[in-house]
């Protein structure tokens, strides 16, 4: 099922069903939102000296390649 199909199905829900769906997402996504600052800190620390190619260890990198 494509995202657009899911959205169209959500639009058909009644108020009580929308509330239940909202509560489901709130409960399901809460653990991720609490850990987001931790992930951001890890990413910041990991790349504090810039990005490095994992293959050639060059500092001149771009996503999926390098700067020539």
N, CA, C and O atoms as a Maestro MAE file, in Angstrom:
{
 s_m_m2io_version
 :::
 2.0.0
}

f_m_ct {
 s_m_title
 :::
 protein
 m_atom[272] {
  # First column is atom index #
  i_m_mmod_type
  r_m_x_coord
  r_m_y_coord
  r_m_z_coord
  i_m_residue_number
  s_m_chain_name
  s_m_pdb_residue_name
  s_m_pdb_atom_name
  i_m_atomic_number
  :::
  1 25 0.851 -1.176 0.000 1 A "UNK " " N  " 7
  2 3 0.000 0.000 0.000 1 A "UNK " " CA " 6
  3 2 0.896 1.239 0.000 1 A "UNK " " C  " 6
  4 15 1.821 1.332 0.807 1 A "UNK " " O  " 8
  5 25 0.639 2.156 -0.866 2 A "UNK " " N  " 7
  6 3 1.420 3.380 -0.979 2 A "UNK " " CA " 6
  7 2 1.000 4.383 0.096 2 A "UNK " " C  " 6
  8 15 -0.104 4.304 0.635 2 A "UNK " " O  " 8
  9 25 1.879 5.310 0.395 3 A "UNK " " N  " 7
  10 3 1.592 6.324 1.411 3 A "UNK " " CA " 6
  11 2 0.333 7.114 1.068 3 A "UNK " " C  " 6
  12 15 -0.473 7.409 1.951 3 A "UNK " " O  " 8
  13 25 0.163 7.453 -0.184 4 A "UNK " " N  " 7
  14 3 -1.026 8.213 -0.587 4 A "UNK " " CA " 6
  15 2 -2.297 7.409 -0.289 4 A "UNK " " C  " 6
  16 15 -3.321 7.986 0.079 4 A "UNK " " O  " 8
  17 25 -2.239 6.088 -0.446 5 A "UNK " " N  " 7
  18 3 -3.396 5.243 -0.125 5 A "UNK " " CA " 6
  19 2 -3.683 5.257 1.372 5 A "UNK " " C  " 6
  20 15 -4.840 5.303 1.792 5 A "UNK " " O  " 8
  21 25 -2.626 5.216 2.168 6 A "UNK " " N  " 7
  22 3 -2.784 5.255 3.625 6 A "UNK " " CA " 6
  23 2 -3.411 6.581 4.052 6 A "UNK " " C  " 6
  24 15 -4.320 6.611 4.882 6 A "UNK " " O  " 8
  25 25 -2.922 7.656 3.484 7 A "UNK " " N  " 7
  26 3 -3.470 8.988 3.810 7 A "UNK " " CA " 6
  27 2 -4.943 9.063 3.435 7 A "UNK " " C  " 6
  28 15 -5.753 9.593 4.196 7 A "UNK " " O  " 8
  29 25 -5.291 8.540 2.278 8 A "UNK " " N  " 7
  30 3 -6.693 8.558 1.859 8 A "UNK " " CA " 6
  31 2 -7.572 7.736 2.804 8 A "UNK " " C  " 6
  32 15 -8.712 8.110 3.079 8 A "UNK " " O  " 8
  33 25 -7.041 6.619 3.296 9 A "UNK " " N  " 7
  34 3 -7.799 5.804 4.252 9 A "UNK " " CA " 6
  35 2 -7.947 6.529 5.588 9 A "UNK " " C  " 6
  36 15 -8.999 6.451 6.223 9 A "UNK " " O  " 8
  37 25 -6.910 7.227 6.011 10 A "UNK " " N  " 7
  38 3 -6.975 7.988 7.262 10 A "UNK " " CA " 6
  39 2 -8.042 9.075 7.173 10 A "UNK " " C  " 6
  40 15 -8.753 9.336 8.143 10 A "UNK " " O  " 8
  41 25 -8.148 9.698 6.020 11 A "UNK " " N  " 7
  42 3 -9.153 10.750 5.826 11 A "UNK " " CA " 6
  43 2 -10.579 10.220 5.983 11 A "UNK " " C  " 6
  44 15 -11.499 10.993 6.250 11 A "UNK " " O  " 8
  45 25 -10.766 8.922 5.820 12 A "UNK " " N  " 7
  46 3 -12.097 8.317 5.925 12 A "UNK " " CA " 6
  47 2 -12.469 7.971 7.377 12 A "UNK " " C  " 6
  48 15 -13.621 7.635 7.648 12 A "UNK " " O  " 8
  49 25 -11.527 8.049 8.297 13 A "UNK " " N  " 7
  50 3 -11.773 7.652 9.678 13 A "UNK " " CA " 6
  51 2 -12.697 8.637 10.386 13 A "UNK " " C  " 6
  52 15 -12.724 9.829 10.082 13 A "UNK " " O  " 8
  53 25 -13.451 8.099 11.339 14 A "UNK " " N  " 7
  54 3 -14.311 8.929 12.179 14 A "UNK " " CA " 6
  55 2 -13.464 9.540 13.289 14 A "UNK " " C  " 6
  56 15 -12.325 9.128 13.508 14 A "UNK " " O  " 8
  57 25 -14.015 10.506 13.975 15 A "UNK " " N  " 7
  58 3 -13.289 11.245 15.008 15 A "UNK " " CA " 6
  59 2 -12.690 10.325 16.069 15 A "UNK " " C  " 6
  60 15 -11.522 10.477 16.428 15 A "UNK " " O  " 8
  61 25 -13.465 9.388 16.568 16 A "UNK " " N  " 7
  62 3 -12.969 8.474 17.607 16 A "UNK " " CA " 6
  63 2 -11.819 7.623 17.076 16 A "UNK " " C  " 6
  64 15 -10.849 7.371 17.791 16 A "UNK " " O  " 8
  65 25 -11.926 7.183 15.832 17 A "UNK " " N  " 7
  66 3 -10.867 6.374 15.226 17 A "UNK " " CA " 6
  67 2 -9.600 7.205 15.018 17 A "UNK " " C  " 6
  68 15 -8.490 6.707 15.205 17 A "UNK " " O  " 8
  69 25 -9.767 8.453 14.635 18 A "UNK " " N  " 7
  70 3 -8.613 9.353 14.479 18 A "UNK " " CA " 6
  71 2 -7.910 9.560 15.822 18 A "UNK " " C  " 6
  72 15 -6.681 9.593 15.893 18 A "UNK " " O  " 8
  73 25 -8.701 9.698 16.873 19 A "UNK " " N  " 7
  74 3 -8.134 9.868 18.203 19 A "UNK " " CA " 6
  75 2 -7.320 8.633 18.592 19 A "UNK " " C  " 6
  76 15 -6.203 8.759 19.094 19 A "UNK " " O  " 8
  77 25 -7.872 7.448 18.363 20 A "UNK " " N  " 7
  78 3 -7.160 6.213 18.680 20 A "UNK " " CA " 6
  79 2 -5.872 6.096 17.868 20 A "UNK " " C  " 6
  80 15 -4.846 5.654 18.385 20 A "UNK " " O  " 8
  81 25 -5.925 6.491 16.605 21 A "UNK " " N  " 7
  82 3 -4.731 6.450 15.752 21 A "UNK " " CA " 6
  83 2 -3.672 7.422 16.261 21 A "UNK " " C  " 6
  84 15 -2.483 7.101 16.294 21 A "UNK " " O  " 8
  85 25 -4.117 8.610 16.656 22 A "UNK " " N  " 7
  86 3 -3.196 9.609 17.205 22 A "UNK " " CA " 6
  87 2 -2.528 9.085 18.466 22 A "UNK " " C  " 6
  88 15 -1.316 9.225 18.633 22 A "UNK " " O  " 8
  89 25 -3.307 8.485 19.349 23 A "UNK " " N  " 7
  90 3 -2.752 7.920 20.580 23 A "UNK " " CA " 6
  91 2 -1.764 6.793 20.283 23 A "UNK " " C  " 6
  92 15 -0.734 6.667 20.945 23 A "UNK " " O  " 8
  93 25 -2.086 5.982 19.291 24 A "UNK " " N  " 7
  94 3 -1.180 4.904 18.897 24 A "UNK " " CA " 6
  95 2 0.164 5.474 18.457 24 A "UNK " " C  " 6
  96 15 1.214 4.995 18.885 24 A "UNK " " O  " 8
  97 25 0.136 6.498 17.600 25 A "UNK " " N  " 7
  98 3 1.379 7.102 17.133 25 A "UNK " " CA " 6
  99 2 2.133 7.790 18.260 25 A "UNK " " C  " 6
  100 15 3.359 7.708 18.331 25 A "UNK " " O  " 8
  101 25 1.412 8.461 19.133 26 A "UNK " " N  " 7
  102 3 2.070 9.110 20.276 26 A "UNK " " CA " 6
  103 2 2.807 8.097 21.130 26 A "UNK " " C  " 6
  104 15 3.949 8.330 21.525 26 A "UNK " " O  " 8
  105 25 2.165 6.979 21.417 27 A "UNK " " N  " 7
  106 3 2.790 5.948 22.240 27 A "UNK " " CA " 6
  107 2 3.919 5.244 21.500 27 A "UNK " " C  " 6
  108 15 4.932 4.895 22.107 27 A "UNK " " O  " 8
  109 25 3.759 5.033 20.213 28 A "UNK " " N  " 7
  110 3 4.759 4.323 19.420 28 A "UNK " " CA " 6
  111 2 6.007 5.162 19.167 28 A "UNK " " C  " 6
  112 15 7.116 4.630 19.117 28 A "UNK " " O  " 8
  113 25 5.830 6.459 19.007 29 A "UNK " " N  " 7
  114 3 6.956 7.321 18.640 29 A "UNK " " CA " 6
  115 2 7.641 7.980 19.826 29 A "UNK " " C  " 6
  116 15 8.726 8.540 19.673 29 A "UNK " " O  " 8
  117 25 7.037 7.925 20.998 30 A "UNK " " N  " 7
  118 3 7.623 8.554 22.184 30 A "UNK " " CA " 6
  119 2 9.021 8.048 22.488 30 A "UNK " " C  " 6
  120 15 9.896 8.865 22.773 30 A "UNK " " O  " 8
  121 25 9.283 6.742 22.444 31 A "UNK " " N  " 7
  122 3 10.654 6.293 22.729 31 A "UNK " " CA " 6
  123 2 11.690 6.900 21.780 31 A "UNK " " C  " 6
  124 15 12.821 7.165 22.188 31 A "UNK " " O  " 8
  125 25 11.314 7.120 20.526 32 A "UNK " " N  " 7
  126 3 12.245 7.700 19.569 32 A "UNK " " CA " 6
  127 2 12.512 9.164 19.874 32 A "UNK " " C  " 6
  128 15 13.649 9.623 19.767 32 A "UNK " " O  " 8
  129 25 11.476 9.901 20.252 33 A "UNK " " N  " 7
  130 3 11.661 11.322 20.507 33 A "UNK " " CA " 6
  131 2 12.511 11.563 21.746 33 A "UNK " " C  " 6
  132 15 13.246 12.548 21.811 33 A "UNK " " O  " 8
  133 25 12.415 10.666 22.738 34 A "UNK " " N  " 7
  134 3 13.230 10.816 23.945 34 A "UNK " " CA " 6
  135 2 14.703 10.557 23.660 34 A "UNK " " C  " 6
  136 15 15.573 11.150 24.298 34 A "UNK " " O  " 8
  137 25 14.988 9.677 22.709 35 A "UNK " " N  " 7
  138 3 16.377 9.332 22.419 35 A "UNK " " CA " 6
  139 2 16.978 10.199 21.318 35 A "UNK " " C  " 6
  140 15 18.175 10.101 21.049 35 A "UNK " " O  " 8
  141 25 16.183 11.036 20.684 36 A "UNK " " N  " 7
  142 3 16.688 11.865 19.584 36 A "UNK " " CA " 6
  143 2 17.873 12.738 19.992 36 A "UNK " " C  " 6
  144 15 18.851 12.793 19.247 36 A "UNK " " O  " 8
  145 25 17.837 13.421 21.134 37 A "UNK " " N  " 7
  146 3 19.004 14.213 21.522 37 A "UNK " " CA " 6
  147 2 20.271 13.368 21.665 37 A "UNK " " C  " 6
  148 15 21.368 13.836 21.359 37 A "UNK " " O  " 8
  149 25 20.125 12.146 22.120 38 A "UNK " " N  " 7
  150 3 21.277 11.253 22.262 38 A "UNK " " CA " 6
  151 2 21.852 10.929 20.884 38 A "UNK " " C  " 6
  152 15 23.067 10.978 20.694 38 A "UNK " " O  " 8
  153 25 20.988 10.598 19.924 39 A "UNK " " N  " 7
  154 3 21.447 10.306 18.579 39 A "UNK " " CA " 6
  155 2 22.134 11.522 17.961 39 A "UNK " " C  " 6
  156 15 23.173 11.392 17.314 39 A "UNK " " O  " 8
  157 25 21.552 12.698 18.161 40 A "UNK " " N  " 7
  158 3 22.159 13.912 17.617 40 A "UNK " " CA " 6
  159 2 23.542 14.155 18.213 40 A "UNK " " C  " 6
  160 15 24.463 14.558 17.503 40 A "UNK " " O  " 8
  161 25 23.686 13.916 19.498 41 A "UNK " " N  " 7
  162 3 24.982 14.082 20.160 41 A "UNK " " CA " 6
  163 2 26.001 13.086 19.608 41 A "UNK " " C  " 6
  164 15 27.151 13.447 19.356 41 A "UNK " " O  " 8
  165 25 25.582 11.842 19.423 42 A "UNK " " N  " 7
  166 3 26.484 10.829 18.869 42 A "UNK " " CA " 6
  167 2 26.942 11.205 17.460 42 A "UNK " " C  " 6
  168 15 28.125 11.089 17.139 42 A "UNK " " O  " 8
  169 25 26.024 11.645 16.634 43 A "UNK " " N  " 7
  170 3 26.370 12.042 15.269 43 A "UNK " " CA " 6
  171 2 27.330 13.223 15.293 43 A "UNK " " C  " 6
  172 15 28.299 13.264 14.534 43 A "UNK " " O  " 8
  173 25 27.052 14.182 16.170 44 A "UNK " " N  " 7
  174 3 27.903 15.357 16.283 44 A "UNK " " CA " 6
  175 2 29.317 14.961 16.713 44 A "UNK " " C  " 6
  176 15 30.296 15.448 16.148 44 A "UNK " " O  " 8
  177 25 29.425 14.087 17.701 45 A "UNK " " N  " 7
  178 3 30.739 13.643 18.186 45 A "UNK " " CA " 6
  179 2 31.467 12.805 17.143 45 A "UNK " " C  " 6
  180 15 32.679 12.933 16.974 45 A "UNK " " O  " 8
  181 25 30.734 11.955 16.450 46 A "UNK " " N  " 7
  182 3 31.347 11.073 15.454 46 A "UNK " " CA " 6
  183 2 31.972 11.875 14.320 46 A "UNK " " C  " 6
  184 15 33.019 11.496 13.795 46 A "UNK " " O  " 8
  185 25 31.342 12.971 13.942 47 A "UNK " " N  " 7
  186 3 31.806 13.746 12.790 47 A "UNK " " CA " 6
  187 2 32.379 15.110 13.190 47 A "UNK " " C  " 6
  188 15 32.375 16.042 12.386 47 A "UNK " " O  " 8
  189 25 32.865 15.228 14.417 48 A "UNK " " N  " 7
  190 3 33.364 16.523 14.883 48 A "UNK " " CA " 6
  191 2 34.585 16.994 14.089 48 A "UNK " " C  " 6
  192 15 34.829 18.196 13.984 48 A "UNK " " O  " 8
  193 25 35.350 16.053 13.529 49 A "UNK " " N  " 7
  194 3 36.518 16.412 12.720 49 A "UNK " " CA " 6
  195 2 36.202 16.400 11.231 49 A "UNK " " C  " 6
  196 15 37.113 16.433 10.403 49 A "UNK " " O  " 8
  197 25 34.928 16.354 10.886 50 A "UNK " " N  " 7
  198 3 34.516 16.303 9.491 50 A "UNK " " CA " 6
  199 2 34.283 14.864 9.063 50 A "UNK " " C  " 6
  200 15 34.499 13.925 9.828 50 A "UNK " " O  " 8
  201 25 33.844 14.717 7.844 51 A "UNK " " N  " 7
  202 3 33.557 13.394 7.312 51 A "UNK " " CA " 6
  203 2 34.802 12.819 6.648 51 A "UNK " " C  " 6
  204 15 35.621 13.548 6.087 51 A "UNK " " O  " 8
  205 25 34.927 11.503 6.723 52 A "UNK " " N  " 7
  206 3 36.064 10.806 6.127 52 A "UNK " " CA " 6
  207 2 35.536 9.612 5.339 52 A "UNK " " C  " 6
  208 15 34.631 8.910 5.791 52 A "UNK " " O  " 8
  209 25 36.107 9.387 4.158 53 A "UNK " " N  " 7
  210 3 35.726 8.237 3.347 53 A "UNK " " CA " 6
  211 2 36.141 6.966 4.079 53 A "UNK " " C  " 6
  212 15 37.272 6.858 4.554 53 A "UNK " " O  " 8
  213 25 35.235 6.015 4.168 54 A "UNK " " N  " 7
  214 3 35.538 4.766 4.868 54 A "UNK " " CA " 6
  215 2 36.460 3.865 4.058 54 A "UNK " " C  " 6
  216 15 37.046 2.930 4.604 54 A "UNK " " O  " 8
  217 25 36.598 4.137 2.755 55 A "UNK " " N  " 7
  218 3 37.432 3.293 1.899 55 A "UNK " " CA " 6
  219 2 38.847 3.847 1.740 55 A "UNK " " C  " 6
  220 15 39.824 3.131 1.957 55 A "UNK " " O  " 8
  221 25 38.957 5.141 1.356 56 A "UNK " " N  " 7
  222 3 40.281 5.711 1.088 56 A "UNK " " CA " 6
  223 2 40.740 6.673 2.185 56 A "UNK " " C  " 6
  224 15 41.874 7.152 2.148 56 A "UNK " " O  " 8
  225 25 39.888 6.957 3.145 57 A "UNK " " N  " 7
  226 3 40.165 7.838 4.288 57 A "UNK " " CA " 6
  227 2 40.407 9.290 3.885 57 A "UNK " " C  " 6
  228 15 41.031 10.043 4.633 57 A "UNK " " O  " 8
  229 25 39.925 9.685 2.720 58 A "UNK " " N  " 7
  230 3 40.034 11.064 2.256 58 A "UNK " " CA " 6
  231 2 39.091 11.951 3.056 58 A "UNK " " C  " 6
  232 15 38.009 11.523 3.458 58 A "UNK " " O  " 8
  233 25 39.512 13.187 3.280 59 A "UNK " " N  " 7
  234 3 38.661 14.170 3.960 59 A "UNK " " CA " 6
  235 2 37.820 14.948 2.951 59 A "UNK " " C  " 6
  236 15 36.879 15.642 3.336 59 A "UNK " " O  " 8
  237 25 38.149 14.839 1.668 60 A "UNK " " N  " 7
  238 3 37.416 15.524 0.605 60 A "UNK " " CA " 6
  239 2 36.303 14.629 0.101 60 A "UNK " " C  " 6
  240 15 36.431 14.004 -0.951 60 A "UNK " " O  " 8
  241 25 35.216 14.566 0.843 61 A "UNK " " N  " 7
  242 3 34.122 13.658 0.491 61 A "UNK " " CA " 6
  243 2 32.813 14.394 0.325 61 A "UNK " " C  " 6
  244 15 32.573 15.443 0.922 61 A "UNK " " O  " 8
  245 25 31.984 13.812 -0.501 62 A "UNK " " N  " 7
  246 3 30.589 14.219 -0.647 62 A "UNK " " CA " 6
  247 2 29.787 12.937 -0.599 62 A "UNK " " C  " 6
  248 15 30.348 11.845 -0.695 62 A "UNK " " O  " 8
  249 25 28.507 13.060 -0.455 63 A "UNK " " N  " 7
  250 3 27.678 11.867 -0.367 63 A "UNK " " CA " 6
  251 2 27.842 11.028 -1.628 63 A "UNK " " C  " 6
  252 15 27.719 11.550 -2.736 63 A "UNK " " O  " 8
  253 25 28.110 9.763 -1.477 64 A "UNK " " N  " 7
  254 3 28.272 8.801 -2.571 64 A "UNK " " CA " 6
  255 2 29.421 9.148 -3.513 64 A "UNK " " C  " 6
  256 15 29.328 8.884 -4.712 64 A "UNK " " O  " 8
  257 25 30.481 9.722 -3.010 65 A "UNK " " N  " 7
  258 3 31.606 10.011 -3.880 65 A "UNK " " CA " 6
  259 2 32.647 10.872 -3.212 65 A "UNK " " C  " 6
  260 15 32.660 11.000 -1.987 65 A "UNK " " O  " 8
  261 25 33.522 11.465 -4.003 66 A "UNK " " N  " 7
  262 3 34.529 12.359 -3.457 66 A "UNK " " CA " 6
  263 2 34.693 13.578 -4.355 66 A "UNK " " C  " 6
  264 15 34.227 13.597 -5.494 66 A "UNK " " O  " 8
  265 25 35.351 14.571 -3.832 67 A "UNK " " N  " 7
  266 3 35.603 15.806 -4.590 67 A "UNK " " CA " 6
  267 2 36.904 15.591 -5.339 67 A "UNK " " C  " 6
  268 15 37.925 15.277 -4.726 67 A "UNK " " O  " 8
  269 25 36.884 15.750 -6.620 68 A "UNK " " N  " 7
  270 3 38.093 15.531 -7.448 68 A "UNK " " CA " 6
  271 2 38.982 16.752 -7.440 68 A "UNK " " C  " 6
  272 15 40.036 16.752 -8.077 68 A "UNK " " O  " 8
  :::
 }
 m_bond[271] {
  # First column is bond index #
  i_m_from
  i_m_to
  i_m_order
  :::
  1 1 2 1
  2 2 3 1
  3 3 4 2
  4 3 5 1
  5 5 6 1
  6 6 7 1
  7 7 8 2
  8 7 9 1
  9 9 10 1
  10 10 11 1
  11 11 12 2
  12 11 13 1
  13 13 14 1
  14 14 15 1
  15 15 16 2
  16 15 17 1
  17 17 18 1
  18 18 19 1
  19 19 20 2
  20 19 21 1
  21 21 22 1
  22 22 23 1
  23 23 24 2
  24 23 25 1
  25 25 26 1
  26 26 27 1
  27 27 28 2
  28 27 29 1
  29 29 30 1
  30 30 31 1
  31 31 32 2
  32 31 33 1
  33 33 34 1
  34 34 35 1
  35 35 36 2
  36 35 37 1
  37 37 38 1
  38 38 39 1
  39 39 40 2
  40 39 41 1
  41 41 42 1
  42 42 43 1
  43 43 44 2
  44 43 45 1
  45 45 46 1
  46 46 47 1
  47 47 48 2
  48 47 49 1
  49 49 50 1
  50 50 51 1
  51 51 52 2
  52 51 53 1
  53 53 54 1
  54 54 55 1
  55 55 56 2
  56 55 57 1
  57 57 58 1
  58 58 59 1
  59 59 60 2
  60 59 61 1
  61 61 62 1
  62 62 63 1
  63 63 64 2
  64 63 65 1
  65 65 66 1
  66 66 67 1
  67 67 68 2
  68 67 69 1
  69 69 70 1
  70 70 71 1
  71 71 72 2
  72 71 73 1
  73 73 74 1
  74 74 75 1
  75 75 76 2
  76 75 77 1
  77 77 78 1
  78 78 79 1
  79 79 80 2
  80 79 81 1
  81 81 82 1
  82 82 83 1
  83 83 84 2
  84 83 85 1
  85 85 86 1
  86 86 87 1
  87 87 88 2
  88 87 89 1
  89 89 90 1
  90 90 91 1
  91 91 92 2
  92 91 93 1
  93 93 94 1
  94 94 95 1
  95 95 96 2
  96 95 97 1
  97 97 98 1
  98 98 99 1
  99 99 100 2
  100 99 101 1
  101 101 102 1
  102 102 103 1
  103 103 104 2
  104 103 105 1
  105 105 106 1
  106 106 107 1
  107 107 108 2
  108 107 109 1
  109 109 110 1
  110 110 111 1
  111 111 112 2
  112 111 113 1
  113 113 114 1
  114 114 115 1
  115 115 116 2
  116 115 117 1
  117 117 118 1
  118 118 119 1
  119 119 120 2
  120 119 121 1
  121 121 122 1
  122 122 123 1
  123 123 124 2
  124 123 125 1
  125 125 126 1
  126 126 127 1
  127 127 128 2
  128 127 129 1
  129 129 130 1
  130 130 131 1
  131 131 132 2
  132 131 133 1
  133 133 134 1
  134 134 135 1
  135 135 136 2
  136 135 137 1
  137 137 138 1
  138 138 139 1
  139 139 140 2
  140 139 141 1
  141 141 142 1
  142 142 143 1
  143 143 144 2
  144 143 145 1
  145 145 146 1
  146 146 147 1
  147 147 148 2
  148 147 149 1
  149 149 150 1
  150 150 151 1
  151 151 152 2
  152 151 153 1
  153 153 154 1
  154 154 155 1
  155 155 156 2
  156 155 157 1
  157 157 158 1
  158 158 159 1
  159 159 160 2
  160 159 161 1
  161 161 162 1
  162 162 163 1
  163 163 164 2
  164 163 165 1
  165 165 166 1
  166 166 167 1
  167 167 168 2
  168 167 169 1
  169 169 170 1
  170 170 171 1
  171 171 172 2
  172 171 173 1
  173 173 174 1
  174 174 175 1
  175 175 176 2
  176 175 177 1
  177 177 178 1
  178 178 179 1
  179 179 180 2
  180 179 181 1
  181 181 182 1
  182 182 183 1
  183 183 184 2
  184 183 185 1
  185 185 186 1
  186 186 187 1
  187 187 188 2
  188 187 189 1
  189 189 190 1
  190 190 191 1
  191 191 192 2
  192 191 193 1
  193 193 194 1
  194 194 195 1
  195 195 196 2
  196 195 197 1
  197 197 198 1
  198 198 199 1
  199 199 200 2
  200 199 201 1
  201 201 202 1
  202 202 203 1
  203 203 204 2
  204 203 205 1
  205 205 206 1
  206 206 207 1
  207 207 208 2
  208 207 209 1
  209 209 210 1
  210 210 211 1
  211 211 212 2
  212 211 213 1
  213 213 214 1
  214 214 215 1
  215 215 216 2
  216 215 217 1
  217 217 218 1
  218 218 219 1
  219 219 220 2
  220 219 221 1
  221 221 222 1
  222 222 223 1
  223 223 224 2
  224 223 225 1
  225 225 226 1
  226 226 227 1
  227 227 228 2
  228 227 229 1
  229 229 230 1
  230 230 231 1
  231 231 232 2
  232 231 233 1
  233 233 234 1
  234 234 235 1
  235 235 236 2
  236 235 237 1
  237 237 238 1
  238 238 239 1
  239 239 240 2
  240 239 241 1
  241 241 242 1
  242 242 243 1
  243 243 244 2
  244 243 245 1
  245 245 246 1
  246 246 247 1
  247 247 248 2
  248 247 249 1
  249 249 250 1
  250 250 251 1
  251 251 252 2
  252 251 253 1
  253 253 254 1
  254 254 255 1
  255 255 256 2
  256 255 257 1
  257 257 258 1
  258 258 259 1
  259 259 260 2
  260 259 261 1
  261 261 262 1
  262 262 263 1
  263 263 264 2
  264 263 265 1
  265 265 266 1
  266 266 267 1
  267 267 268 2
  268 267 269 1
  269 269 270 1
  270 270 271 1
  271 271 272 2
  :::
 }
}
